[in-house]
Amino acid sequence: MDLFYLFLSQFGAVQVMILSSKLIQNDRVMLAMMNSWLISLTQFAFVHIITTSTYSAPEKLFFSGLGGSLGVGSGWWIYNRFLHKEK
């Protein structure tokens, strides 16, 4: 179960970092500031899971890498689908 939570925490961390980057690029600073709390939460969860899990390093690396790569795509999609404002 730890590997699933590791995947979710990395997925979420990368997703909210992508959202933050896109928000800053488009001068939506207040949303980016609120989003930073989600970045802190997901990074805290990631570090906690990595340090307390008994799985091997390659297993942890695989699931965190998979979560991160899928987080990039979903963060981009969410921003473009729901948050992007045409100038």
C-alpha positions in Angstrom: 0.0 0.0 0.0 2.9 2.3 0.6 3.9 2.2 -3.0 0.4 3.3 -4.0 0.6 6.2 -1.6 4.1 7.0 -2.9 2.8 7.1 -6.5 -0.1 9.3 -5.4 2.1 11.7 -3.5 4.5 12.1 -6.4 1.7 12.4 -8.9 0.1 15.1 -6.8 3.4 17.0 -6.2 4.3 17.2 -9.8 0.8 18.0 -10.8 0.6 21.0 -8.5 4.1 22.2 -9.4 3.0 22.2 -13.1 -0.1 24.1 -12.1 1.9 26.6 -10.1 4.3 27.2 -13.1 1.4 27.8 -15.5 -0.4 30.1 -13.0 2.7 32.2 -12.5 3.4 32.4 -16.3 -0.1 33.8 -16.7 0.0 36.3 -13.9 -2.4 34.4 -11.6 -0.3 35.0 -8.6 -3.0 34.6 -5.9 -4.0 31.2 -7.2 -0.3 30.2 -7.3 0.1 31.3 -3.7 -2.8 29.2 -2.6 -1.5 26.3 -4.7 1.8 26.4 -2.8 0.1 24.9 0.2 -0.7 21.9 -1.9 2.9 21.7 -3.0 4.0 21.6 0.7 1.4 19.0 1.6 2.4 16.6 -1.3 6.1 17.0 -0.7 5.7 16.4 3.0 3.7 13.2 2.2 6.4 12.1 -0.3 9.2 12.5 2.2 7.3 10.8 5.0 6.5 7.8 2.8 10.0 7.5 1.4 11.6 7.5 4.9 9.1 5.1 6.5 8.5 2.6 3.8 10.3 -0.8 3.8 10.3 -1.3 0.1 13.5 -1.4 -1.9 15.0 1.7 -3.6 14.3 0.5 -7.1 10.6 -0.1 -6.2 10.3 3.3 -4.7 12.0 4.9 -7.7 9.8 3.2 -10.2 6.5 4.2 -8.5 7.6 7.8 -7.8 8.8 8.1 -11.4 5.6 6.8 -12.7 3.6 9.1 -10.5 5.7 12.1 -11.6 5.4 11.5 -15.3 1.7 11.0 -15.2 1.4 14.1 -12.9 3.1 16.3 -15.6 0.5 15.3 -18.2 -2.5 15.6 -15.9 -1.3 19.0 -14.5 -1.0 20.4 -18.0 -4.4 19.0 -19.0 -6.2 20.4 -15.9 -4.7 23.8 -16.4 -5.6 24.0 -20.1 -9.1 22.5 -19.5 -10.2 24.4 -16.4 -7.9 27.3 -15.5 -6.5 28.8 -18.6 -7.8 32.2 -19.6 -7.3 33.5 -23.1 -5.7 37.0 -23.1 
